[in-house]
Amino acid sequence: MSEKNCDVFICYETTTGKSFAEHLQTALERHPRKFEVFLAAKTIPTGKHGQNEIDKALNQCKFFIVIITSLTIFSDEVKKEIKKAKDLNKIIIYNWFKGLTSDDLSELGLKDLQHPPEAEFETKEELANKVILDIRKTLESEEKGIKTEKDPEEISKRGYLLYTIYKFEDAIKEFDRALTIGPNHVKSLIGKGNTLVKLNNEADAFELFNKAIRIDAQNAYAWICIGGVYYRTRRYKEALTAYEEAIKIKLDYHLAWNGKGSALYQLKKYPEALVAYEEAIRLSPTYFWPWVGKGNVYYEYGKTDSSKYDDAIVAYEKVAELKPDFPGAYWRLARIYAIKKIKNDTLHYLQIAVKLNPDYKKGAKEDRLFEWLWGDSDFQKIVS
């Protein structure tokens, strides 16, 4: 491979993405076109300087494939490769492991989701199929004389990818470039809108989402984005309507069911919220946000029936299992055990929450649920 030109460069994070990348390499090499694929772990020959081989492949490749798994956005090497691929004007294709959000460490959840649902994958086979179909579409467009630098679909992919690595201003530029070529390109309208939300320009974002709906009223993701703006501005009834529109279009859309649950929760319609969260969990068992919502509902029930706190504990423990680096799960568990006056469990979960997010130190010193521990030396060690 090192002596041949590279057609496809696969970019991935080793710990969580290697098996997906290796299967994709095999699928592409078995394709009738016999793509030459660069995969760092398997392609760099013994004795060769790794970075030189990576740079050579990046310069040669036509397609740059990014596999986004849970640790991808924290990989400096991935970010460097993405930047170089963009600078070299490569055709970028990316796919996203189902259940991830673009701001995966934050506690913002659905409302800051930024990726088209068709980019999601769950299995190695699904990922390979999606990438091969994307490559085929691009090659067919080229055969028809449509250059990728003039294709809003390809340009918008760059925008989404830049968003993923927090390059919001650069993402806006790419979406604007796509919209200059195709003013009604729905993915670019939605992409720019979500990026504007991250830049705290929700008014302009809302206009872009509405324009996307006017062009394609059957776009479930656009309805979710509108629901997100309503949710952030505490217009929960309107948010609920938007999420329900998304569900009408795509009944098995777990993000829409989770959004519906969140809106119903804010409207204090707890039984209905629980039903929505359960459906989101059924559709996507590894997506942790509905488990957070389910725990929140049971926490509210616990205020009048203390036995329900145990159900909340089960839900929050599931969150910790699915998303061990999510501090909110441990904070919620610490508060429930504080209500139960169980010192060891309270301090155990509080310590984890504080380690992941030091801001909880202040919260613990001010939240009256912990008042009975304020004078405790073990408590003070954690919050000092």
C-alpha positions in Angstrom: 0.0 0.0 0.0 2.8 2.4 0.8 4.0 2.4 -2.8 0.5 3.0 -4.2 -1.7 6.1 -4.2 -4.2 6.3 -1.4 -7.9 6.7 -2.3 -9.4 6.7 1.2 -7.9 7.9 4.5 -9.7 6.6 7.6 -9.4 8.9 10.6 -10.4 7.5 14.0 -9.6 7.4 17.7 -7.8 4.1 18.5 -9.4 3.1 21.8 -13.1 3.4 20.7 -12.9 3.4 16.9 -10.3 0.9 15.8 -12.6 -2.1 15.2 -15.0 0.1 13.2 -12.1 1.4 11.1 -10.6 -2.0 10.4 -14.0 -3.4 9.2 -14.5 -0.3 7.0 -11.0 -0.8 5.5 -11.9 -4.4 4.7 -15.2 -3.5 3.1 -13.6 -0.7 0.9 -10.8 -2.9 -0.2 -13.3 -5.7 -1.2 -15.4 -3.2 -3.2 -15.4 -3.7 -7.0 -13.5 -0.4 -7.3 -10.7 -1.9 -5.1 -10.1 1.3 -3.1 -6.6 1.8 -1.7 -7.2 2.6 2.0 -4.9 4.2 4.5 -5.4 3.0 8.1 -2.5 4.0 10.3 -2.6 1.0 12.6 -2.4 -1.5 9.7 -0.9 0.5 6.8 2.3 2.1 8.1 5.2 -0.3 7.3 7.6 -1.4 9.9 10.5 0.9 10.2 8.8 3.8 8.4 8.3 7.2 10.2 4.6 7.2 11.1 4.0 10.9 10.7 5.6 11.0 7.3 3.4 8.2 6.1 0.3 9.9 7.5 1.1 13.1 5.8 1.8 11.3 2.5 -1.5 9.5 2.7 -3.4 12.7 3.5 -1.9 14.5 0.5 -2.7 11.6 -1.8 -6.2 10.6 -0.7 -9.4 11.7 -2.4 -11.8 10.8 0.5 -11.2 11.6 4.1 -13.4 9.4 6.4 -13.9 10.4 10.0 -15.3 7.8 12.4 -16.7 9.7 15.5 -16.8 7.6 18.6 -17.0 8.6 22.3 -13.3 9.7 22.6 -12.8 11.1 19.1 -13.4 14.8 20.0 -10.7 14.6 22.7 -8.0 13.3 20.3 -5.4 15.9 19.3 -4.2 13.7 16.5 -7.7 13.4 15.0 -8.1 17.2 15.2 -4.8 17.7 13.4 -5.8 15.3 10.6 -9.2 17.0 10.2 -7.6 20.4 9.9 -5.1 19.2 7.3 -7.8 17.4 5.3 -9.9 20.6 5.3 -6.9 22.7 4.2 -6.2 20.2 1.4 -9.8 20.4 0.3 -10.4 16.7 0.7 -13.9 15.2 0.3 -14.9 14.7 3.9 -17.3 12.0 5.0 -18.1 11.5 8.7 -20.4 9.2 10.7 -21.3 9.3 14.3 -21.9 6.5 16.8 -25.5 6.4 17.8 -26.3 8.0 21.2 -23.4 10.5 21.1 -24.0 14.2 21.2 -21.7 16.9 19.7 -21.0 18.3 23.1 -20.7 15.0 24.8 -19.2 16.1 28.1 -21.7 18.9 28.8 -25.0 18.6 30.6 -26.9 20.3 27.8 -28.1 17.1 26.1 -30.5 17.1 23.2 -30.8 20.9 23.0 -27.2 21.2 21.7 -27.3 18.2 19.5 -25.5 19.0 16.2 -25.5 16.3 13.6 -27.9 14.9 11.0 -29.5 11.7 12.1 -28.6 9.9 8.9 -25.0 10.2 9.9 -25.5 7.8 12.9 -24.4 4.2 13.0 -24.6 1.4 15.6 -22.7 -1.5 14.0 -19.6 -2.0 11.9 -21.7 -3.2 9.0 -24.0 -0.1 9.1 -21.0 2.2 9.2 -19.5 0.5 6.1 -22.7 0.7 4.2 -23.2 4.4 4.9 -19.6 5.3 3.9 -19.7 3.2 0.7 -23.0 4.8 -0.3 -21.7 8.3 0.4 -18.6 7.6 -1.7 -20.8 6.3 -4.5 -23.0 9.4 -4.5 -20.0 11.6 -4.7 -18.5 9.6 -7.6 -21.8 9.7 -9.4 -22.0 13.5 -9.0 -18.5 13.8 -10.4 -19.5 11.7 -13.4 -22.3 14.1 -14.0 -19.9 17.0 -13.9 -20.7 18.3 -10.4 -17.5 19.4 -8.7 -17.3 18.8 -5.0 -16.2 22.3 -4.3 -19.4 23.5 -5.9 -21.6 21.0 -4.1 -23.4 22.3 -1.0 -23.8 18.8 0.3 -20.1 18.2 0.4 -19.4 21.7 1.8 -22.0 21.3 4.5 -20.2 18.2 5.7 -17.1 20.3 6.4 -19.3 22.7 8.4 -20.7 19.8 10.5 -17.3 18.4 11.1 -15.8 21.8 12.2 -18.7 22.1 14.6 -17.8 18.7 16.1 -14.3 19.9 17.0 -15.7 23.3 18.4 -14.5 25.4 15.4 -17.8 27.4 15.4 -16.7 30.4 13.4 -15.1 28.2 10.8 -18.2 26.1 10.6 -20.3 29.2 10.0 -18.1 30.1 7.0 -18.5 26.6 5.5 -22.3 26.7 5.9 -22.4 30.2 4.4 -20.4 29.0 1.5 -22.8 26.1 0.9 -25.8 28.4 1.2 -24.3 30.8 -1.3 -24.3 27.9 -3.8 -27.6 26.4 -2.7 -29.7 28.9 -0.7 -32.3 26.2 0.0 -29.9 23.5 1.1 -31.7 22.2 4.2 -28.7 20.6 5.9 -26.7 23.8 5.7 -29.6 25.8 7.0 -29.9 23.5 10.0 -26.2 23.3 10.5 -25.7 27.0 10.5 -28.7 27.4 12.8 -27.3 25.0 15.4 -23.9 26.7 15.2 -25.5 30.0 15.8 -27.2 28.6 18.9 -23.7 27.7 20.2 -22.8 31.3 19.6 -25.8 32.5 21.5 -27.6 33.8 18.5 -30.9 31.9 18.9 -33.1 34.5 17.1 -31.2 34.0 13.8 -31.0 30.3 14.4 -34.8 30.1 14.8 -35.3 31.8 11.4 -33.0 29.3 9.7 -34.8 26.4 11.3 -38.1 27.7 10.2 -36.8 28.3 6.6 -35.7 24.6 6.6 -39.2 23.5 7.6 -40.8 25.7 4.9 -38.6 23.9 2.4 -38.9 20.4 3.8 -41.8 20.1 6.3 -41.1 16.4 6.6 -37.6 16.9 8.1 -37.8 15.5 11.6 -34.4 16.8 12.6 -35.4 20.4 11.8 -38.5 20.1 14.1 -36.2 18.8 16.8 -34.0 21.9 16.4 -37.0 24.2 16.6 -38.1 22.3 19.7 -34.6 22.9 21.1 -34.9 26.7 20.7 -38.3 26.7 22.3 -37.0 24.5 25.2 -34.0 26.8 25.9 -36.3 29.8 26.0 -38.7 28.0 28.3 -41.5 27.9 25.9 -42.2 24.3 26.8 -45.6 24.0 25.2 -44.3 25.1 21.9 -41.3 22.8 22.3 -43.6 19.9 23.0 -45.5 20.6 19.8 -42.3 20.6 17.8 -41.1 17.3 19.2 -44.5 15.8 18.5 -44.2 16.9 14.9 -40.9 15.2 14.7 -42.4 12.0 16.1 -45.3 12.1 13.5 -42.7 12.2 10.8 -40.3 9.6 12.3 -42.0 7.5 14.9 -38.8 5.6 15.9 -36.8 8.8 16.5 -35.3 8.4 20.0 -34.1 12.1 20.1 -37.7 13.3 19.5 -39.1 11.1 22.3 -36.4 12.3 24.6 -37.2 15.9 23.8 -40.9 15.2 24.3 -40.1 13.7 27.7 -38.1 16.8 28.7 -40.8 19.2 27.6 -43.5 17.2 29.5 -41.2 17.1 32.6 -40.9 20.9 32.6 -44.7 21.1 32.2 -44.9 18.9 35.3 -46.7 16.2 33.4 -44.7 13.5 35.0 -46.6 10.3 34.0 -46.6 11.4 30.3 -42.9 12.4 30.5 -42.1 8.9 31.9 -43.8 7.2 29.0 -41.9 9.3 26.5 -38.5 8.6 28.3 -39.3 4.9 28.3 -40.0 5.0 24.6 -36.7 6.8 24.0 -34.9 4.1 26.0 -36.6 1.3 24.1 -35.5 2.8 20.8 -31.9 3.6 21.9 -31.0 1.7 25.2 -27.5 3.2 25.2 -28.5 6.8 24.9 -28.1 8.1 28.4 -30.2 11.3 28.5 -33.6 9.5 28.8 -32.3 7.7 31.8 -31.5 11.1 33.3 -35.0 12.2 32.6 -36.4 9.0 34.0 -34.4 9.6 37.2 -35.7 13.2 37.4 -39.3 12.0 37.2 -38.9 9.5 40.0 -37.1 12.1 42.1 -40.2 14.3 41.8 -42.3 11.3 42.8 -40.1 10.8 45.7 -41.1 14.0 47.3 -44.5 12.5 48.1 -43.6 8.8 48.1 -40.1 8.2 49.4 -40.0 4.7 48.0 -39.7 6.3 44.5 -36.2 7.6 45.4 -35.0 4.0 45.0 -36.3 4.0 41.4 -34.5 7.3 40.8 -31.3 5.7 42.1 -31.7 2.8 39.7 -32.0 5.3 36.8 -29.1 7.5 37.8 -26.9 4.4 38.3 -27.7 3.4 34.8 -26.6 6.9 33.6 -23.3 6.4 35.4 -22.9 3.0 33.7 -23.6 4.4 30.3 -21.8 7.7 30.7 -19.2 7.3 33.5 -17.8 10.8 33.0 -21.2 12.5 33.4 -20.9 14.4 36.7 -24.7 15.1 37.0 -25.4 11.4 37.6 -23.2 11.3 40.7 -24.5 14.7 42.0 -28.1 13.5 41.8 -27.2 10.2 43.5 -25.4 12.2 46.3 -28.5 14.3 46.8 -30.8 11.3 47.1 -28.5 9.6 49.6 -28.3 12.9 51.5 -32.1 12.9 51.8 -31.9 9.3 53.1 -29.2 10.4 55.5 -26.8 7.7 54.4 -23.4 9.2 54.9 -21.0 6.8 53.2 -23.0 6.7 49.9 -23.6 10.5 50.0 -19.9 11.2 50.3 -18.9 8.5 47.8 -21.0 10.0 45.0 -20.3 13.6 46.0 -16.6 12.9 45.8 -16.9 11.5 42.2 -19.2 14.5 41.2 -16.7 17.0 42.6 -13.8 15.3 40.9 -15.5 15.5 37.5 -16.9 19.0 38.1 -15.4 21.1 40.9 -18.3 23.5 40.7 -20.3 21.0 42.7 -18.2 21.9 45.8 -20.0 25.2 46.0 -23.3 23.5 45.3 -22.8 21.0 48.2 -21.9 23.8 50.6 -25.1 25.7 49.7 -27.6 22.9 49.1 -29.5 22.4 52.4 -29.9 18.7 51.6 -26.3 18.4 52.8 -26.7 20.7 55.8 -26.5 17.7 58.2 -23.0 17.1 56.9 -21.7 20.6 56.8 -19.8 20.2 60.0 -18.5 16.7 59.1 -14.7 16.5 58.6 -15.0 14.0 55.7 -17.5 16.3 54.0 -15.2 19.2 54.4 -12.3 17.3 52.9 -14.3 16.8 49.7 -15.6 20.4 49.3 -12.6 22.3 50.6 
